[in-house]
Structures are given as structure tokens and as C-alpha cells.
Amino acid sequence: MTQVPQAQGLARTLFGAGLIATVVELAWYGSDDITHALTYAGRISGFVCLAAALAVIAAFGAFLDCLRHRPARYSGGVVLAGVLISLFFNLLLLALQIDGGGYTHFLLFWALLIPWSCWALWRLHRLGVWGSLPHPRGFAAGVVVSVVVAFGSFSYNHVYQPYKFPALVSTAVEFRPATVADGVLSLPVVLRTRNRGQVALYVAGSLFQVNGRHGDTRKEPRTADELRGDVEEEQWDLLRHTEVGAPAVDVLAQGRYILSGRLLQPGEESLSQKVVQIPLDAPYDVIAANAVVVTLRADRATLLTDLHRSTETSWTVPEWKKHPRDPDWVASHRFRWPSVQYRSPVAHSNALLEHSRPTRELTVWWVLKPPTGESLWAPYLEYLIAPEGEDRAPPSPAARRRMTERYGLSATPSGAFIAPLAALVQQARAAD
């Protein structure tokens, strides 16, 4: 390292500038994580980045010492450690950007500092720094251990914690005793969603529906051809003595039952009750209800806007908007069912992910699909996290899995609650 003073002035300037840029990079990421990371492990990662920044500052000081006529004995090793920190950290950023499927303006860091680190290591090798170290094998082992510890911290935060503390949600729907007045049955429907896990969850979307089925009982059993026709029409309840008429199903009620964007803390339950009114002479044999909730892990991402106030409808969105209509895969291109849309940008759980991946948006669509065939379920929710403007193509099964693994974004349906209309009316009259 004693030959550095004889190096060209440009090379010395470039060497020092690379170390300073690494300090700025590490301090930026570290301070951001200490103040904004969503998990305790993320805050620890911020302290690790700041400690690495201090180590590179020491490397810069050692570099200045090497420019003197008689540098300290271990200055070369300290400079080498700073260069290796820069190389490994920026290789991590490169891997994250490749994994994230896109690049941000922060690529300027690793795009410049990875080549700089390789050049700096080459110069240090030419100057014989490895040979000047008193224990080169111990130094190399220390570098390897430091890299393993840093990688282990990152893996703990992003792999182990989501596996150890999965998102656990339960959703249920039930009918309460109904009342009869003025020829109308008033049926209370109770909807419960509970966060049974150990991590907080955002409610990205929720939907309940209550449907009535037209059906008549007949003495003669239905034929095998009729049952096969039920299967072809996606009717999976094959009824031997019930003839489902046309129209087969009516949607009696549908809508949200939890405010979009609400945060459910561990152990917290959301309880809602809706009242559905049904004429006593309605031509239904059974009444069915179900619900579904879409949740997002609050330790994986943060909603940056009020999801509830982002409501847009497919029939009123101005044409100059970026998303004037729903993608074809959400609402059928052929039928163009109306829909309600909720959209919010999301921030990642820590600075490494936030600055190495493109800005992503959470979008939830409530599609007001009318009943088709004999299925008891009609409206539905679609959801997606993707870079802005990249929601026009349907997500593949692999993309769905990545959304669940990275953000905990998933849907939890309730079981179906089905009751005969005649029984509901009889119970209501008996209670009176």
C-alpha cells in the first residue's frame, strides 16, 4: 500500500470517491431503516448498515493514511475491508433488483460501485495488500463470517419471520333469527372476520353476498342427462328432486362489510350485521350467504394512501385517467360487468426493498357480476400488487404465489351458510 502515493492523481481521487459514495449509500439505507422499517429485525438491519458505514469511514481514513510517506501497519487491511463491504453490499442490491423484476434510479449505486469495487480490489492486489496482512487467512475468515451474519439477518427478516408467524384469518357468516312484518321477512346476517395470527393485517377488500335460489321440488327423480347438464353449467350441487328454475339465482344483497384499509391487530375481530329483506311470496326455496376478505401483512408493506377514499367505478372513471377501465381479465371483456376499484401505492418493509424495486400498487376490484347458470355465487373480488400500469395482464399462478410470499396478500373465504326460506319464515312466525 506504500506505493499508493506514487499512483496517478486520478486513480487516487477515484479510489477515495468510491469509498465516500459507499459511506453515503450505507448511511442512506441505514438511517432510512432505523426510522421507517416495519419490523424490529428491519431496524436492526438499519443499525448494521450504519455500522458498515462507520467501517467504510475508517477505511477512508486508512486510505488517507496510506497516502503518507509512512502509513500505519494495518491501514492497507482496513482499506481492503472497506472495499469488500462495498462489493458485497452492492451485489446484494443487484440480486434484489433482479429478483424484484425491475430497476429503480438507485441502480446508479451498484452499477457504478460494483465495477469500482472490482477495480479497487485489483489495485490492492497489485500493491500486495494481502501479503502485508499479518493473518490473511483470519482476515478472510472474518470477512466470510461478516457476510454470513449479514445474509442471515436479511434472511431472518424476509424468510424466517413470515414462515414462523404466518397470517391466520378466519371469516364466518351466519343467519340470526328473522322477523316478519307487513309481508316481509327481515333476515339479520352476521359477518365475522378475526385475525388469529401474530402479525397485524390490512383489510384490502371484503365482500359479502346473500342470494336466493329459484327451485321446485318434484316427486320424479331428475334424469342422468339433467344431472350431467348441471355439471356442464358449473352447478356442483346435484339435486335429485329439486328443479332449479330460470332465472336460477337472484342476488338479494352484496357489499363491503369491513372498511377497506382497516388495520386488524393480532387477536382483533371485525363484527358486522346486515339486514336483508325478502318478500314472503318470493319464489325462493333456499337463501344462501357467504363472504370473503382480502388481507395484506402490515409487516410486509404499508398502504401509502387511504384505500377507502380511493374508490372509483368502472362506469364513471374519466377517460383521461391512467386506468379508465378494468383489465379484461378482471371483468369479462365479452360482458364487461361493472366494478368498483380501490387502489393504493404500497411501501416495502425496509429500505433495501423499497429502493431496489419499482413502485408497486395494490388494486382490489369488486366485480358486480350477475348470477349465471345455477351457481349460488355471483359477485367476486380480484386483487393484485404490481408496478404502476402493469395490471393489464392476468397474474400467473407463480405471480400469485410471489404476492403471497412477499406481501402476505391473500383471500380468505367463509363457508357457505344456506337455509330454507320456509324454515326461516316458520321460525320468525314462531318467535312472534
N, C-alpha and C positions, 0 to 999 in steps of 0.2 A: 504493500500500500504506500510505501515511501516514494514510489515513482509517480504518484498522482500529481505532485507539484509540477512535474515536467510534462504532464498531459496538456493537450491543447486547451485554450481557454473555453472554447465552445463545448468541448466534452465535459469539462468541469461544471460549466453552467447547466448543461443538460442533466448531469448526474444530480446536482443539487435540486434542480427544478422538479425532477421526478419524485424525490423524497418529500419535498414540500407538497406536491399535488397529492401524494398518498396520505399525508397528515390531514389535509383538508378533507379528503374523501372519507377517511375513517372517522374524523371528528363530526362530519356532517351526519353520517349514518348513526353513529353512536348517540349523539345528542338528540336526534330525532326519535330513536327507540326509547331512550330514557324517559322522555316526556310523553310519547304517544303510543308506545307498544301496548297491545291489548291484553297481554299476559305477563305474569311475573317473569317467566323464562325469557320473554322478549325484552324486558327491561334489563335482565342480566346480560343478554346478548349486547345491549347497548353499552353496558359498562365494559364488556370485553373489547368492543370496538374502540372505546376511548382509551383503554389500557394499551391497545395496539398502537393507537395514535401517539401515545406518550413514548412507546418504544421506538417508533419511527422518528420522533423528535430527537430522541437520544442518538439515533443513527445519523441524523443530520448534523448534530453536534460533533459526533465522531468523525463524520466526513470533513467538517471544517478543521478538526484537529489533524486529520491526515494531510491537509494542505500545508501544515507547518513543516519546518525542517526536521524536527524530531518528534514524530507523533507518539502517543501513548501506545503501549504494547498491544492492547486489545481493541484499539479503535477499528481496525480492519474487520474483526469479527462482529462488532456492533453494527457496522455499515452493512455487512453481509446479512445479518438478521433482519435489518430494516428492508432490504431488497426482497428477501424471501417472503416477508409479511405482505408486501405489495403484490408479489406474484400470486401467492395462494389466495388472497382476498379477491383479487380481480378475476382469477379463474373461477371462483365461486359465483361471482356476479355473472360471468359469461354463461355458466351452467344454468343459473336461474333464468336468464333471459331466453336461452334455448328451450328450457322446459316450459316457460310461460307462453311460448308460441308467438312472441312479438318483441319488438325492441323499442326502447324509450330514448330520450335525449341523454340519459345517463350512460348510454353506451360509450360516450366520449371518454369516460374514465377508463374502462377496461380496454377499449380499442387503442388507447394511447399507452396505458401503463403496463399492459401485458408485454408488448414489444419492448418497451423501455426496460422492464424488469429482466427480460432475457438478455438485452444488450448490456445492462449493468452487471449481470452475473458473468457474462463473457469477459468483460473488462476486469472484474475482480479476479477471475480465474487467470487471466493473462498476467495480472500483477502478483499472483502467488499468494492470495489471501488465505486459501485453505491450508497451505503449508505453514503459514505463520501462526495458526491457531495451536495452542498447547495441547488440546484434546479434540481433534477434529471429529472423531467418532462420537464422543459425548455430545459435541455441538450438534451433529446431525441427528442423534437420538432425541435431543431436546426439541429440535425443530419438528421432528415427526410427532412427538408426544403433543406438542402445542397444536399442530394441525388436527390430530385425532380429537383432542379436547374441544376445539372449536367446532369441528364437524359433529361431535357428539351433542354439544349444546344445541346446535341448529336442528339435528335430528330429533332430539327430545321435544323441542318446541313444536315441530311440524309433523312428526310421525308418531312418536310415543304418546304424547298427551291426547291427541284425538282418538287414538286406539284405546287408551286407558280410560278416558272419560267420554264415551260416545253420547251422542244426542239421543235422548229417550223421550218420546212423546206419545201420549195416549189421547185418543179422541173418541167420544161416545155420544150417541143420540138416543133419546127415549121419549115416549109419549107420557104426559101426565093426564090425570082424569079430566075428561072433557065435560062441557056443559051444553045444554040445549035451550035455546030461546028463540022465539019467532021463526021457527022452521030452519034454524041454522045451528050447526054443530061447531062450537068453538073448541079447538083442539090445541092445548099447550104442547110445544115441542121444546125439550130441554137439550142444550148442547154443551158438552164439557170438553175442554182441552187442558191437559195437565203436562207440565214439564217435569218429568220424573228423573231427569239426569242431573249432572253436577255442573253443567255449564248453562249460562244464560242463552236464550234463543230469541231472535227476532221473528215475529209473525209476518212473513212476506205476503201471505194471502190466505183467505179462508172462504169456504163456500158450503152452504147447506142447501138442500132441496127436499121438498115434500111433494110427492107425486101420487096421483090417483089412477088406478088401472080399471079399464072397462072390461068386465068379464061376466060371463053367464055360465052357470053350472048346468050340465046336461047329463041325462042318465046313460046315454050310449057312450062308450069309451071312444076317444079320438083314435083315428087310424094311424098306422105306422107312417104313411105318407105325410099326414098332418104333423106328426112329431118331427119328421125329417125336415119339413118346411120351417118348423120353429128354429131348428139348429141353423139353417141357412139364413134366417133372419136375425141371427145372433141372439136368440132367446134361449137362455141356458136353463130355465126352469120349465121342464117338460111336464105339462099338466094333463092328466088322463081324462078328467071330467070337466075341465074348465075351458071354455071357448073364449079367447080374448078377441074383443070386437075391434072395430075401426071407428074413430082413432083409438089406438091401443092404450095410450097413456096421456094424461094431462099433467103439466107442471102446475101445481097449486101454489107453491111458494118457493122462492130461491133468493139467495143474497149472502152478504158477508155476515158473520156473527162475531168476529174479532176485528178490531181496528187494525188496518194494515200498518206495519211499522212498530206495533206494540212490542215491548221487551218483556218476555216471560222469564222471571228469575227461577233458579232451581227450586223445585217444590211448589211453585205458584200454579194456580188453576184459574182458567177463564171459564166463567159460567154465564151462559146466555139462555134466555127463554123467548121463543117466538110463539105467536098465536095464529093458527091457520083456521079460517072459517070456511065451512063446507056446507052447502045446502043439503038438507036431509033427503031430498029427492034426487041427489046427484047419482048418476049411473055407474058408481064405482063398487067393485067388490072388495078391494083392499086399498089401504093407504100405506105408502112406504116413505121412509125418510133416511137420509144418510148425510154425511158431512166429510170434508177433507180440509186439512190445514197444511200449508207450505211454510217451512221454517228454515232459518239461516242461523248458523252458530255465531254468537256475538264475540267469541274469541278468535274467529277466523276472518271476520270482516266487519266493517262499520258502514251503516247507511248514512250517506252524506246529505241527503235531503229528506224532507217529510214525505214518506211514501203515501200516506193517506191523502195529502193535498196534491199529489201528482196525477190525480185521476184524469184520464182522457177517454173519450168514447170514440168508437170507430166511425160513428155517423156524424160527428161534429168537429173532428180534427181538421184544421185548415190545411190546404194543400201545400203551403209553404213550409210546414213543419218537416223536420227530418224524418219523422215516422208517420206519414199521413194515413197509412192503412196497416192493418195487421199483416204479417207474413202469411203466405199461402198455407204453410204447414200448421199455423195456429188455428185459423178459421178457414174452413174448406174453400178453396178457390172456386169450386163449382157453385156452392150455395151462398158463400160469403155471409156467414152468420154474424150478427152484430156482436161486439165485445166491448169490455171495459178494461182499460190498461192502467197499470201502476208501474212507474219507472223511477229508479234512483241510482246514481253512481255509487260505487262501493269503494272503500279504502281497505287495503290489505292489513294484516295483523301486525306487520312490522315494516321498518324502513327498507330492509333488503328486498322484500317482495314488492313493496309499493313503488320503489324506484327502478325495479328491474322488469316490470311487467306493464303492458299498456293499461290505460284507464279502462275499467270494466263497469258495466251497468247491470243491475238486477232489473228484470222485467217480468211482471206477472200479468197474465191475461185471464180475465173471467169471460169465457165464451158462452153466450146465451143461445146455445144450440137447442132447437126444439126437439121433442121426442121423435124418434124414427123407429119403425118396426115395433116390436113388443118389449123393448128394453125399458126397465123401470127407471133408468138414469139417463139424463139428457145434458144439462149444462155441465161444464167442466173447467178446470184450471190448467193452464200451461205456464211454465216458468223457465227462465234462462238467465245465466250470467255469462256475458260475452263482451268483447270490446265494442265500443260505441259504433253503431251502424253495421254490426256483423251478426244481426239476428234474423236475416232473411232466409237462411238455410236451416233446416231442422237439425238439432244436435244428434250426433250418433250415439249409440249405446256407450261407447268409450268416453265420449264427451260428458254424458250424464254421470258416469262413474267419477270422472275428474271433478265435476261440480260438487258431488257429494264428498269426495275425499278432501278437496281443498277448502271448501266453504261450508260443508255440512248442509248444503241445500237439498232438501228432500220433502216429499209429500207423505202425510200420514192420513189414510182414510179411516173412517169409523166403520163399524159393522152396520149392516142394514137393519133398521127397525121396521117391521111390517106387521100390520094388524088389520083384521077385517073391519070394514066400515060398520057393518051391522053390529059387531061386538062393541065398538066404540060408542055407538048410539045407545045400545042397550045399557051399558054401564053408566052413561051420562043420565039417562032417564031414571035408572035405579037410584042414583045418588040424589036426584031431586026428590 
